């Protein structure tokens, strides 16, 4: 381990632990990945004892840019445990040993925002009206690394967004990101933030927490405005739609397509990939309120 890392920090992580409420084993891994001076600053924020010297330091600016530290009224606070861990994954993924990936994944899965499924046509309409566009890496793919799908496709729709690693892009580039995600057969989901800004995630069943939670328990994903309709007379049971469905809603049973309606979210990926044109989308009803 690099001797400058916090292997034997003289500053305990007591305040950090009390505020973050992260399991001890994960907190230990986190503490090993920050410099001692960074732990000092984080503890100051957690305990409400930030000094003027600390707040003016390069270390403080770095941790703020990575959104471990957030502005709060006239002072500062740590990011929520979920967001703190997500940011840790983005900036310190290399320090997480494979044997701990499952633990990080389970904790990061708690309290995740509901992802509202939209079609790509809807995604483009939403993007057209956005005040700005920012892309960052997909935390789920960075952590799990189970597929080769594009990583820099998580897109914030805001005029300004202060986050190290986020890249501001034009509307044209944003539409290209959407097109790339569509061509990669990723499911488009939309999240409304507390401050009115929006967020796009383009999800896969290989890595993404909300998709996997939806498949296992019906949580974290809200179905879209549509659902699939398959014409079994046209269907050739080729299996192409089975391969591209991120929600595992489609399968071949006795040489015919079977659709688990409980898992169909109406993303529309299967429609575009059906060479027999046997699949269409029909209105579901009250989409964003219906689970």
N, C-alpha and C positions, 0 to 999 in steps of 0.2 A: 504493500500500500504506500502511496505517496506520503512522505513524512509530514507534508503540510496539511494533510487531511486530518479530520477530527477523530483519529483512532483513540486517543486518550485525552480528550478535551478536558481542560481544567474547569470548564463551565458546565454544570449539569444541565440536562434538558428538562428539568422539572417543570418550569413554566410552559415550555413547549408541549409537554405531555398533557398537562392539565387543560390547556386550551384546545389542543387538537383532538384529544380523545382517540388517538390512533393506537392500535395494539402495540404492546411493548416491543415485540420482535421487529415489526415494521418500523417503529420509531427508531430503534437501534440502527437499522440499515440506513435510514434517512440521515441520522446523526453522523454516520461514518462518511457520508457523501458531501457534507458541507465542510468548509474550512472552519477552524475554531473561531475566527473573527466573525464569520457568518452566523454561527450558532449564538455567539454573544449578542449580535444585533437582533436575531429572531427572539431570543429570550427577553431582551429589553422590550420588544414590541408586545410579546405575550404578557409581560408583567406590568405594562404601562409605564415603563421607566426610560423611554427613549430620550437620549441626551441630544442637545443641539449638534454636538460634534458627530454623533452617530448618524443623525438624519442628513447631515451634509456630506457624508462619506460616499466614496465610490461603491463600497460594499452595499450600503443602503439603497443606492440608486439601482444597482444590479438586481437586488432581491425584489425591489419594487417593479422593475421592468419585467421581471419574470412572474410577477403577480403573486409572490409569496406574502408580500406586504401590501396592504391596501389602505388608501386614505379613508379616514372615518371621522367626519366632523372636523374638529381642530387637531385631531390626533391620528393615530394609525392603529390598524388591527391586522391579525393574520388572516389569510384566506380561510374559508371553511375547510374542515378536514377533507371533504371530497375534492374540492378544488386544489387544495394544497398538495394532495397526493397526485392528482392529475398533472399538475405543473411539475412535480417531482419526476414523474414518469417521462415527461417531455424533455426535461433538461438533464436527467441523471439516469436514463435507462440503462446505460452501460454498467452501472454500479449494482444493478439488481441481478443476483444469481438466478439461474434457471429454476432452482428448487423453490424459490420464493415467488415465482411469477403467479402461481395460483392464489397465494395469499394476497398479493397486491390486487389481483383481478377481483377477488371476492370483496375486498374492502372498497375498491373503487366503484363496484357495482351498487353499493348502498346509496340511496338518495339521489339516483340519477334522474335528470329531467325527463318528462314524458316526451317522446318523439312522435310527432304527428306525420303520418305517411301522406305524401303528395305524389301525384303523377309528375312526369317531367314537363308536361305542358303547363301544369300549375306552377312548378318550380320556376320556369322561365318567366311566367307572368309576375310572380312575386319579385323576382330579381329585377325586372324592368322598373319597378317602383322604388327600389331600395336607395337610401341616401348615400351609401358607400359600400365598398367590398374589401374584405380582408380574408386571407387564407392562412391556415395553420395546419400542422400535422394532425392526423387522426390519432388521438391518445390510445384508442383500443388497438389500432394496428401497430403503433410504436411498441406497446407493451407485449402483445401476443405474437406478432410476427408470424402469423399462420398462413399468410397468402401474399400474392404479388400484386394485389390491387393498389391503385394510387394512394399515397399517404396524404399529400398536401391538398386535400379536397374539403376539409372542414371550413366552412365559409361564414364569416360574420357579416351581417348586413347593418352597418353603422357608419356614420360620418367620420367618427374617430374611434380608434381602438389602440390602446397603449399596451402592447404585449411583445416582449422580445421574441423574435422568431416569426411574428405575424408579418405578412407582406401585403401592402395595399395594392389592389389591382383595379383595372378599369372595368366598366360594364362589359365591354367586349371580351375581356379576359375572363370575367366571371361567367359569362355565357359559354365560353370555351371549357371552363372547368366543369360546368353542368353537362356539356356535351360529352366530355371525356368520361365522366362518371356514368352517364347513360350507356355509352359504348362498352363500359366495363361491367354492365349489368348490376350496378349497385342500386340499392333502394334509396330513393330520395325521401328524407324526413326533414321536418321543419320544427323549430323550437322558438317560442316567444320568450324573450327575456323580461326580467322585472322592470327594466328601464324603457321598454318599448322597442328595443332593437330586436332583430331576428337573427336566427342562426340556422344554417343548413348543415346537416350531416348526410353523408352518402355511405350507406351502411352495407355490410356484408355479414353473412352468417358464420363466417370463419373466425372473425375476431371481435365483432362489435357487441358490446354489452347489452344494449337495448334489444337487439334482435334475438340474442340467445336467451334473454330473460323472457321475451314474449313467447318464444317457442316452448320454453319449459314451464312457464307459469301464467302467461297471458298479461304480464306486467310490462311497463316501460314504453310500450308502443300503442298509439291510438290509430285505429284503422282509418283509411282515407274515405273519400266521398264515393268511391266506386268499389265494385267487386267484379270478379271475373265471371264470364259466361262462356263455356266451352261447347262448341257444336260437335258432338260425338260422331256425327256422320262425316264431318270433314277431317276430324282428327285421325292421324296416321299412327299414333302412339310411338312417334320417333324418339321421344324423351328429351328433346331440346329444351322444352319449357321446364322440365324437372331439374335440369342442370343449372338453369339460371335463376330459379326461385330461391331467394335468400332466406325465405321464411319456412322452407321445407313443406310447403303446402301442397305440392304436386308429386305424384308418384305413378308408376305404371303397375297396374294390377291386372293379371290375366289378359295381357295385351290390350288394355284399355287404360285411358287416363283416369286417375282418381284424384279428386280435389278435396282436401280437408278445408271446408269453408271456415272453420274456426281459426285457421292459420293464414287464410288469404287476407291480405291487408289492402288490396287494390292498388298496388304500386304500378302495375302495368308493364313490368319488365317482360313477362311471358308473352304479352300481346305482340311486342315488336320482334320477338325471337321465334314466333311460330311461322314456319315456312308454308304451312297449309292454310294459314289465315283462319284458323278454327277458333281463335280466342278473341273475345271483345270485352270491353268494360261496360257495365251497366250501373246506374245510380244505386248506391246502397241505402240512402236515406239521410238521416241526421249524422253525417260522418264523424265530425270532430267530437261529438258527445257520445257516440256509440262505441262500446268496446265489445 
